[in-house]
Amino acid sequence: MYAGAALSAVYGIAYGVAAHANLVANATHSGTYDTGFLIGAIIEGFIQSGLWLWMSWKTTAGRNWARVLSTVFFGLLSLQFIAALFVQPPVSKAIVVVQWIVALTALILLWQRESSQFFTAAKQAGQVYGVPQQPQYGAPPQYGAPPQYGQQPPYGQPPQYGVPPQQGQQPPY
């Protein structure tokens, strides 16, 4: 996915420069339009790069929705791939073809059995990178007995409120 992000940035710059040169050579538009087209193409490449990075970070964090959204983004990239084969300059065509192959590879890796096991394990653990899952709405808050006046927890330890349940005993909620 990081390769896809890099290719998206390169694509935006290459397509913008190639199309800008073509627009300037034809001289059918004003200079402002040509410059705006160049800047727009570069911004598009960086937006695509940001989406690649976002999907990479969220799939690494075990978010299954990111895997599904990556599939949707691949569909959009496939439309861009088809359009690029007919319309775009040769340099950007080559970059889009390589980018599409990288995206297809990433998508295949995201939907392999090992990846599915990773996403299932992340969901079952209820946590992602050590961040505990939020309690369900409607669950009663759990309060323990406050510490006695003047009682200090050991240095570096958070105060312990209440007594944890014994082995085999259910919490009081």
PyMOL CGO cylinders between C-alpha atoms (Angstrom):
from pymol import cmd
from pymol.cgo import CYLINDER

trace = [
    CYLINDER, 0.00, 0.00, 0.00, 2.94, 2.31, 0.59, 0.3, 1, 1, 1, 1, 1, 1,
    CYLINDER, 2.94, 2.31, 0.59, 4.07, 1.63, -3.01, 0.3, 1, 1, 1, 1, 1, 1,
    CYLINDER, 4.07, 1.63, -3.01, 0.59, 2.59, -4.19, 0.3, 1, 1, 1, 1, 1, 1,
    CYLINDER, 0.59, 2.59, -4.19, 0.80, 5.83, -2.22, 0.3, 1, 1, 1, 1, 1, 1,
    CYLINDER, 0.80, 5.83, -2.22, 4.15, 6.68, -3.80, 0.3, 1, 1, 1, 1, 1, 1,
    CYLINDER, 4.15, 6.68, -3.80, 2.88, 5.81, -7.27, 0.3, 1, 1, 1, 1, 1, 1,
    CYLINDER, 2.88, 5.81, -7.27, -0.20, 8.00, -6.78, 0.3, 1, 1, 1, 1, 1, 1,
    CYLINDER, -0.20, 8.00, -6.78, 1.97, 11.00, -5.98, 0.3, 1, 1, 1, 1, 1, 1,
    CYLINDER, 1.97, 11.00, -5.98, 4.21, 10.30, -8.98, 0.3, 1, 1, 1, 1, 1, 1,
    CYLINDER, 4.21, 10.30, -8.98, 1.15, 9.82, -11.18, 0.3, 1, 1, 1, 1, 1, 1,
    CYLINDER, 1.15, 9.82, -11.18, -0.36, 13.14, -10.15, 0.3, 1, 1, 1, 1, 1, 1,
    CYLINDER, -0.36, 13.14, -10.15, 2.84, 15.00, -10.94, 0.3, 1, 1, 1, 1, 1, 1,
    CYLINDER, 2.84, 15.00, -10.94, 3.56, 13.15, -14.20, 0.3, 1, 1, 1, 1, 1, 1,
    CYLINDER, 3.56, 13.15, -14.20, 0.00, 13.44, -15.49, 0.3, 1, 1, 1, 1, 1, 1,
    CYLINDER, 0.00, 13.44, -15.49, -0.20, 17.11, -14.56, 0.3, 1, 1, 1, 1, 1, 1,
    CYLINDER, -0.20, 17.11, -14.56, 3.09, 17.97, -16.23, 0.3, 1, 1, 1, 1, 1, 1,
    CYLINDER, 3.09, 17.97, -16.23, 2.36, 15.94, -19.38, 0.3, 1, 1, 1, 1, 1, 1,
    CYLINDER, 2.36, 15.94, -19.38, -1.17, 17.29, -19.76, 0.3, 1, 1, 1, 1, 1, 1,
    CYLINDER, -1.17, 17.29, -19.76, 0.03, 20.82, -19.00, 0.3, 1, 1, 1, 1, 1, 1,
    CYLINDER, 0.03, 20.82, -19.00, 2.66, 20.57, -21.72, 0.3, 1, 1, 1, 1, 1, 1,
    CYLINDER, 2.66, 20.57, -21.72, 0.02, 19.31, -24.14, 0.3, 1, 1, 1, 1, 1, 1,
    CYLINDER, 0.02, 19.31, -24.14, -2.37, 22.14, -23.24, 0.3, 1, 1, 1, 1, 1, 1,
    CYLINDER, -2.37, 22.14, -23.24, 0.36, 24.76, -23.63, 0.3, 1, 1, 1, 1, 1, 1,
    CYLINDER, 0.36, 24.76, -23.63, 1.40, 23.30, -27.01, 0.3, 1, 1, 1, 1, 1, 1,
    CYLINDER, 1.40, 23.30, -27.01, -2.17, 23.45, -28.32, 0.3, 1, 1, 1, 1, 1, 1,
    CYLINDER, -2.17, 23.45, -28.32, -2.69, 26.97, -26.92, 0.3, 1, 1, 1, 1, 1, 1,
    CYLINDER, -2.69, 26.97, -26.92, -6.45, 26.47, -26.89, 0.3, 1, 1, 1, 1, 1, 1,
    CYLINDER, -6.45, 26.47, -26.89, -6.88, 27.68, -23.29, 0.3, 1, 1, 1, 1, 1, 1,
    CYLINDER, -6.88, 27.68, -23.29, -5.63, 30.53, -21.19, 0.3, 1, 1, 1, 1, 1, 1,
    CYLINDER, -5.63, 30.53, -21.19, -2.51, 30.23, -19.08, 0.3, 1, 1, 1, 1, 1, 1,
    CYLINDER, -2.51, 30.23, -19.08, -4.61, 30.32, -15.93, 0.3, 1, 1, 1, 1, 1, 1,
    CYLINDER, -4.61, 30.32, -15.93, -6.57, 27.26, -17.06, 0.3, 1, 1, 1, 1, 1, 1,
    CYLINDER, -6.57, 27.26, -17.06, -3.38, 25.39, -17.90, 0.3, 1, 1, 1, 1, 1, 1,
    CYLINDER, -3.38, 25.39, -17.90, -1.81, 26.18, -14.53, 0.3, 1, 1, 1, 1, 1, 1,
    CYLINDER, -1.81, 26.18, -14.53, -5.02, 25.27, -12.71, 0.3, 1, 1, 1, 1, 1, 1,
    CYLINDER, -5.02, 25.27, -12.71, -5.11, 21.94, -14.52, 0.3, 1, 1, 1, 1, 1, 1,
    CYLINDER, -5.11, 21.94, -14.52, -1.52, 21.23, -13.49, 0.3, 1, 1, 1, 1, 1, 1,
    CYLINDER, -1.52, 21.23, -13.49, -2.18, 22.09, -9.84, 0.3, 1, 1, 1, 1, 1, 1,
    CYLINDER, -2.18, 22.09, -9.84, -5.45, 20.09, -9.84, 0.3, 1, 1, 1, 1, 1, 1,
    CYLINDER, -5.45, 20.09, -9.84, -3.72, 16.98, -11.18, 0.3, 1, 1, 1, 1, 1, 1,
    CYLINDER, -3.72, 16.98, -11.18, -0.99, 17.23, -8.55, 0.3, 1, 1, 1, 1, 1, 1,
    CYLINDER, -0.99, 17.23, -8.55, -3.58, 17.70, -5.78, 0.3, 1, 1, 1, 1, 1, 1,
    CYLINDER, -3.58, 17.70, -5.78, -5.47, 14.65, -7.10, 0.3, 1, 1, 1, 1, 1, 1,
    CYLINDER, -5.47, 14.65, -7.10, -2.29, 12.56, -6.85, 0.3, 1, 1, 1, 1, 1, 1,
    CYLINDER, -2.29, 12.56, -6.85, -1.69, 13.65, -3.27, 0.3, 1, 1, 1, 1, 1, 1,
    CYLINDER, -1.69, 13.65, -3.27, -5.30, 12.96, -2.30, 0.3, 1, 1, 1, 1, 1, 1,
    CYLINDER, -5.30, 12.96, -2.30, -4.96, 9.45, -3.71, 0.3, 1, 1, 1, 1, 1, 1,
    CYLINDER, -4.96, 9.45, -3.71, -1.70, 9.05, -1.78, 0.3, 1, 1, 1, 1, 1, 1,
    CYLINDER, -1.70, 9.05, -1.78, -3.44, 10.11, 1.40, 0.3, 1, 1, 1, 1, 1, 1,
    CYLINDER, -3.44, 10.11, 1.40, -6.20, 7.56, 0.82, 0.3, 1, 1, 1, 1, 1, 1,
    CYLINDER, -6.20, 7.56, 0.82, -3.62, 4.81, 0.27, 0.3, 1, 1, 1, 1, 1, 1,
    CYLINDER, -3.62, 4.81, 0.27, -1.86, 5.73, 3.51, 0.3, 1, 1, 1, 1, 1, 1,
    CYLINDER, -1.86, 5.73, 3.51, -5.13, 5.96, 5.44, 0.3, 1, 1, 1, 1, 1, 1,
    CYLINDER, -5.13, 5.96, 5.44, -6.20, 2.51, 4.26, 0.3, 1, 1, 1, 1, 1, 1,
    CYLINDER, -6.20, 2.51, 4.26, -2.77, 1.12, 5.08, 0.3, 1, 1, 1, 1, 1, 1,
    CYLINDER, -2.77, 1.12, 5.08, -2.85, 2.46, 8.63, 0.3, 1, 1, 1, 1, 1, 1,
    CYLINDER, -2.85, 2.46, 8.63, -6.40, 1.29, 9.28, 0.3, 1, 1, 1, 1, 1, 1,
    CYLINDER, -6.40, 1.29, 9.28, -5.89, -2.22, 7.88, 0.3, 1, 1, 1, 1, 1, 1,
    CYLINDER, -5.89, -2.22, 7.88, -2.71, -2.53, 9.93, 0.3, 1, 1, 1, 1, 1, 1,
    CYLINDER, -2.71, -2.53, 9.93, -4.80, -1.58, 12.96, 0.3, 1, 1, 1, 1, 1, 1,
    CYLINDER, -4.80, -1.58, 12.96, -7.19, -4.46, 12.22, 0.3, 1, 1, 1, 1, 1, 1,
    CYLINDER, -7.19, -4.46, 12.22, -10.15, -2.43, 10.98, 0.3, 1, 1, 1, 1, 1, 1,
    CYLINDER, -10.15, -2.43, 10.98, -12.22, -4.69, 8.72, 0.3, 1, 1, 1, 1, 1, 1,
    CYLINDER, -12.22, -4.69, 8.72, -14.15, -1.75, 7.26, 0.3, 1, 1, 1, 1, 1, 1,
    CYLINDER, -14.15, -1.75, 7.26, -10.87, -0.47, 5.81, 0.3, 1, 1, 1, 1, 1, 1,
    CYLINDER, -10.87, -0.47, 5.81, -10.48, -3.70, 3.87, 0.3, 1, 1, 1, 1, 1, 1,
    CYLINDER, -10.48, -3.70, 3.87, -13.95, -3.24, 2.39, 0.3, 1, 1, 1, 1, 1, 1,
    CYLINDER, -13.95, -3.24, 2.39, -13.34, 0.44, 1.62, 0.3, 1, 1, 1, 1, 1, 1,
    CYLINDER, -13.34, 0.44, 1.62, -10.04, -0.47, -0.03, 0.3, 1, 1, 1, 1, 1, 1,
    CYLINDER, -10.04, -0.47, -0.03, -12.01, -2.73, -2.37, 0.3, 1, 1, 1, 1, 1, 1,
    CYLINDER, -12.01, -2.73, -2.37, -14.30, 0.18, -3.26, 0.3, 1, 1, 1, 1, 1, 1,
    CYLINDER, -14.30, 0.18, -3.26, -11.27, 2.39, -3.91, 0.3, 1, 1, 1, 1, 1, 1,
    CYLINDER, -11.27, 2.39, -3.91, -9.85, -0.35, -6.16, 0.3, 1, 1, 1, 1, 1, 1,
    CYLINDER, -9.85, -0.35, -6.16, -13.07, -0.22, -8.19, 0.3, 1, 1, 1, 1, 1, 1,
    CYLINDER, -13.07, -0.22, -8.19, -12.64, 3.53, -8.63, 0.3, 1, 1, 1, 1, 1, 1,
    CYLINDER, -12.64, 3.53, -8.63, -9.00, 3.05, -9.59, 0.3, 1, 1, 1, 1, 1, 1,
    CYLINDER, -9.00, 3.05, -9.59, -10.11, 0.48, -12.17, 0.3, 1, 1, 1, 1, 1, 1,
    CYLINDER, -10.11, 0.48, -12.17, -12.34, 3.12, -13.77, 0.3, 1, 1, 1, 1, 1, 1,
    CYLINDER, -12.34, 3.12, -13.77, -9.39, 5.51, -13.84, 0.3, 1, 1, 1, 1, 1, 1,
    CYLINDER, -9.39, 5.51, -13.84, -7.27, 2.71, -15.33, 0.3, 1, 1, 1, 1, 1, 1,
    CYLINDER, -7.27, 2.71, -15.33, -9.75, 2.15, -18.17, 0.3, 1, 1, 1, 1, 1, 1,
    CYLINDER, -9.75, 2.15, -18.17, -10.04, 5.88, -18.87, 0.3, 1, 1, 1, 1, 1, 1,
    CYLINDER, -10.04, 5.88, -18.87, -6.25, 6.28, -18.79, 0.3, 1, 1, 1, 1, 1, 1,
    CYLINDER, -6.25, 6.28, -18.79, -5.77, 3.68, -21.50, 0.3, 1, 1, 1, 1, 1, 1,
    CYLINDER, -5.77, 3.68, -21.50, -7.76, 5.80, -23.95, 0.3, 1, 1, 1, 1, 1, 1,
    CYLINDER, -7.76, 5.80, -23.95, -7.15, 9.41, -22.96, 0.3, 1, 1, 1, 1, 1, 1,
    CYLINDER, -7.15, 9.41, -22.96, -3.95, 10.05, -21.03, 0.3, 1, 1, 1, 1, 1, 1,
    CYLINDER, -3.95, 10.05, -21.03, -0.39, 10.65, -22.24, 0.3, 1, 1, 1, 1, 1, 1,
    CYLINDER, -0.39, 10.65, -22.24, 1.91, 7.60, -22.48, 0.3, 1, 1, 1, 1, 1, 1,
    CYLINDER, 1.91, 7.60, -22.48, 3.90, 8.43, -19.34, 0.3, 1, 1, 1, 1, 1, 1,
    CYLINDER, 3.90, 8.43, -19.34, 0.84, 8.57, -17.11, 0.3, 1, 1, 1, 1, 1, 1,
    CYLINDER, 0.84, 8.57, -17.11, -0.61, 5.46, -18.83, 0.3, 1, 1, 1, 1, 1, 1,
    CYLINDER, -0.61, 5.46, -18.83, 2.43, 3.47, -17.74, 0.3, 1, 1, 1, 1, 1, 1,
    CYLINDER, 2.43, 3.47, -17.74, 2.19, 4.75, -14.18, 0.3, 1, 1, 1, 1, 1, 1,
    CYLINDER, 2.19, 4.75, -14.18, -1.53, 3.96, -13.97, 0.3, 1, 1, 1, 1, 1, 1,
    CYLINDER, -1.53, 3.96, -13.97, -0.92, 0.42, -15.23, 0.3, 1, 1, 1, 1, 1, 1,
    CYLINDER, -0.92, 0.42, -15.23, 1.76, -0.18, -12.59, 0.3, 1, 1, 1, 1, 1, 1,
    CYLINDER, 1.76, -0.18, -12.59, -0.42, 1.46, -9.93, 0.3, 1, 1, 1, 1, 1, 1,
    CYLINDER, -0.42, 1.46, -9.93, -3.37, -0.78, -10.88, 0.3, 1, 1, 1, 1, 1, 1,
    CYLINDER, -3.37, -0.78, -10.88, -1.17, -3.90, -10.62, 0.3, 1, 1, 1, 1, 1, 1,
    CYLINDER, -1.17, -3.90, -10.62, 0.07, -2.78, -7.19, 0.3, 1, 1, 1, 1, 1, 1,
    CYLINDER, 0.07, -2.78, -7.19, -3.52, -2.14, -6.09, 0.3, 1, 1, 1, 1, 1, 1,
    CYLINDER, -3.52, -2.14, -6.09, -4.66, -5.55, -7.33, 0.3, 1, 1, 1, 1, 1, 1,
    CYLINDER, -4.66, -5.55, -7.33, -1.80, -7.19, -5.44, 0.3, 1, 1, 1, 1, 1, 1,
    CYLINDER, -1.80, -7.19, -5.44, -2.69, -5.30, -2.25, 0.3, 1, 1, 1, 1, 1, 1,
    CYLINDER, -2.69, -5.30, -2.25, -6.34, -6.26, -2.64, 0.3, 1, 1, 1, 1, 1, 1,
    CYLINDER, -6.34, -6.26, -2.64, -5.50, -9.94, -3.10, 0.3, 1, 1, 1, 1, 1, 1,
    CYLINDER, -5.50, -9.94, -3.10, -3.33, -9.82, 0.02, 0.3, 1, 1, 1, 1, 1, 1,
    CYLINDER, -3.33, -9.82, 0.02, -6.10, -8.10, 2.00, 0.3, 1, 1, 1, 1, 1, 1,
    CYLINDER, -6.10, -8.10, 2.00, -8.61, -10.85, 1.20, 0.3, 1, 1, 1, 1, 1, 1,
    CYLINDER, -8.61, -10.85, 1.20, -6.41, -13.89, 1.77, 0.3, 1, 1, 1, 1, 1, 1,
    CYLINDER, -6.41, -13.89, 1.77, -7.28, -16.35, 4.51, 0.3, 1, 1, 1, 1, 1, 1,
    CYLINDER, -7.28, -16.35, 4.51, -4.43, -15.17, 6.75, 0.3, 1, 1, 1, 1, 1, 1,
    CYLINDER, -4.43, -15.17, 6.75, -5.67, -11.59, 6.50, 0.3, 1, 1, 1, 1, 1, 1,
    CYLINDER, -5.67, -11.59, 6.50, -9.20, -12.67, 7.35, 0.3, 1, 1, 1, 1, 1, 1,
    CYLINDER, -9.20, -12.67, 7.35, -7.86, -14.47, 10.41, 0.3, 1, 1, 1, 1, 1, 1,
    CYLINDER, -7.86, -14.47, 10.41, -5.99, -11.31, 11.43, 0.3, 1, 1, 1, 1, 1, 1,
    CYLINDER, -5.99, -11.31, 11.43, -9.11, -9.14, 11.16, 0.3, 1, 1, 1, 1, 1, 1,
    CYLINDER, -9.11, -9.14, 11.16, -11.19, -11.75, 13.02, 0.3, 1, 1, 1, 1, 1, 1,
    CYLINDER, -11.19, -11.75, 13.02, -8.61, -11.99, 15.80, 0.3, 1, 1, 1, 1, 1, 1,
    CYLINDER, -8.61, -11.99, 15.80, -8.47, -8.20, 16.11, 0.3, 1, 1, 1, 1, 1, 1,
    CYLINDER, -8.47, -8.20, 16.11, -12.25, -8.06, 16.41, 0.3, 1, 1, 1, 1, 1, 1,
    CYLINDER, -12.25, -8.06, 16.41, -12.41, -10.91, 18.93, 0.3, 1, 1, 1, 1, 1, 1,
    CYLINDER, -12.41, -10.91, 18.93, -9.70, -9.39, 21.05, 0.3, 1, 1, 1, 1, 1, 1,
    CYLINDER, -9.70, -9.39, 21.05, -11.82, -6.28, 21.27, 0.3, 1, 1, 1, 1, 1, 1,
    CYLINDER, -11.82, -6.28, 21.27, -8.79, -4.15, 21.09, 0.3, 1, 1, 1, 1, 1, 1,
    CYLINDER, -8.79, -4.15, 21.09, -6.48, -2.73, 18.50, 0.3, 1, 1, 1, 1, 1, 1,
    CYLINDER, -6.48, -2.73, 18.50, -2.85, -2.22, 19.49, 0.3, 1, 1, 1, 1, 1, 1,
    CYLINDER, -2.85, -2.22, 19.49, -3.57, -2.34, 23.20, 0.3, 1, 1, 1, 1, 1, 1,
    CYLINDER, -3.57, -2.34, 23.20, -6.46, 0.13, 23.17, 0.3, 1, 1, 1, 1, 1, 1,
    CYLINDER, -6.46, 0.13, 23.17, -9.36, -1.55, 24.97, 0.3, 1, 1, 1, 1, 1, 1,
    CYLINDER, -9.36, -1.55, 24.97, -12.75, -1.62, 23.32, 0.3, 1, 1, 1, 1, 1, 1,
    CYLINDER, -12.75, -1.62, 23.32, -15.21, 0.96, 24.60, 0.3, 1, 1, 1, 1, 1, 1,
    CYLINDER, -15.21, 0.96, 24.60, -17.96, -0.36, 26.88, 0.3, 1, 1, 1, 1, 1, 1,
    CYLINDER, -17.96, -0.36, 26.88, -21.32, -0.95, 25.28, 0.3, 1, 1, 1, 1, 1, 1,
    CYLINDER, -21.32, -0.95, 25.28, -23.90, 1.77, 25.59, 0.3, 1, 1, 1, 1, 1, 1,
    CYLINDER, -23.90, 1.77, 25.59, -26.36, 1.07, 28.37, 0.3, 1, 1, 1, 1, 1, 1,
    CYLINDER, -26.36, 1.07, 28.37, -23.88, -0.92, 30.46, 0.3, 1, 1, 1, 1, 1, 1,
    CYLINDER, -23.88, -0.92, 30.46, -23.91, 0.32, 34.04, 0.3, 1, 1, 1, 1, 1, 1,
    CYLINDER, -23.91, 0.32, 34.04, -20.80, 2.13, 35.22, 0.3, 1, 1, 1, 1, 1, 1,
    CYLINDER, -20.80, 2.13, 35.22, -18.61, 0.21, 37.62, 0.3, 1, 1, 1, 1, 1, 1,
    CYLINDER, -18.61, 0.21, 37.62, -17.60, 2.07, 40.72, 0.3, 1, 1, 1, 1, 1, 1,
    CYLINDER, -17.60, 2.07, 40.72, -15.59, 0.63, 43.55, 0.3, 1, 1, 1, 1, 1, 1,
    CYLINDER, -15.59, 0.63, 43.55, -15.03, 1.81, 47.06, 0.3, 1, 1, 1, 1, 1, 1,
    CYLINDER, -15.03, 1.81, 47.06, -12.94, 4.96, 47.16, 0.3, 1, 1, 1, 1, 1, 1,
    CYLINDER, -12.94, 4.96, 47.16, -9.55, 4.73, 48.85, 0.3, 1, 1, 1, 1, 1, 1,
    CYLINDER, -9.55, 4.73, 48.85, -9.38, 5.59, 52.53, 0.3, 1, 1, 1, 1, 1, 1,
    CYLINDER, -9.38, 5.59, 52.53, -8.39, 9.11, 53.46, 0.3, 1, 1, 1, 1, 1, 1,
    CYLINDER, -8.39, 9.11, 53.46, -4.61, 9.49, 53.41, 0.3, 1, 1, 1, 1, 1, 1,
    CYLINDER, -4.61, 9.49, 53.41, -4.04, 6.18, 51.63, 0.3, 1, 1, 1, 1, 1, 1,
    CYLINDER, -4.04, 6.18, 51.63, -1.60, 6.50, 48.73, 0.3, 1, 1, 1, 1, 1, 1,
    CYLINDER, -1.60, 6.50, 48.73, -1.10, 3.97, 45.96, 0.3, 1, 1, 1, 1, 1, 1,
    CYLINDER, -1.10, 3.97, 45.96, 2.44, 2.67, 45.40, 0.3, 1, 1, 1, 1, 1, 1,
    CYLINDER, 2.44, 2.67, 45.40, 4.63, 4.96, 43.31, 0.3, 1, 1, 1, 1, 1, 1,
    CYLINDER, 4.63, 4.96, 43.31, 3.91, 4.54, 39.60, 0.3, 1, 1, 1, 1, 1, 1,
    CYLINDER, 3.91, 4.54, 39.60, 0.74, 2.51, 40.22, 0.3, 1, 1, 1, 1, 1, 1,
    CYLINDER, 0.74, 2.51, 40.22, -2.75, 3.84, 39.58, 0.3, 1, 1, 1, 1, 1, 1,
    CYLINDER, -2.75, 3.84, 39.58, -5.12, 3.68, 42.56, 0.3, 1, 1, 1, 1, 1, 1,
    CYLINDER, -5.12, 3.68, 42.56, -7.20, 0.48, 42.74, 0.3, 1, 1, 1, 1, 1, 1,
    CYLINDER, -7.20, 0.48, 42.74, -10.86, 1.07, 43.42, 0.3, 1, 1, 1, 1, 1, 1,
    CYLINDER, -10.86, 1.07, 43.42, -12.96, -1.87, 44.54, 0.3, 1, 1, 1, 1, 1, 1,
    CYLINDER, -12.96, -1.87, 44.54, -12.01, -5.50, 44.76, 0.3, 1, 1, 1, 1, 1, 1,
    CYLINDER, -12.01, -5.50, 44.76, -11.65, -7.55, 41.58, 0.3, 1, 1, 1, 1, 1, 1,
    CYLINDER, -11.65, -7.55, 41.58, -13.94, -10.62, 41.30, 0.3, 1, 1, 1, 1, 1, 1,
    CYLINDER, -13.94, -10.62, 41.30, -12.56, -13.96, 42.45, 0.3, 1, 1, 1, 1, 1, 1,
    CYLINDER, -12.56, -13.96, 42.45, -11.71, -16.80, 40.08, 0.3, 1, 1, 1, 1, 1, 1,
    CYLINDER, -11.71, -16.80, 40.08, -14.91, -18.07, 38.44, 0.3, 1, 1, 1, 1, 1, 1,
    CYLINDER, -14.91, -18.07, 38.44, -17.02, -15.27, 39.92, 0.3, 1, 1, 1, 1, 1, 1,
    CYLINDER, -17.02, -15.27, 39.92, -18.94, -12.93, 37.61, 0.3, 1, 1, 1, 1, 1, 1,
    CYLINDER, -18.94, -12.93, 37.61, -18.56, -9.16, 37.95, 0.3, 1, 1, 1, 1, 1, 1,
    CYLINDER, -18.56, -9.16, 37.95, -21.58, -7.45, 39.57, 0.3, 1, 1, 1, 1, 1, 1,
    CYLINDER, -21.58, -7.45, 39.57, -22.94, -6.02, 36.34, 0.3, 1, 1, 1, 1, 1, 1,
]
cmd.load_cgo(trace, "trace")
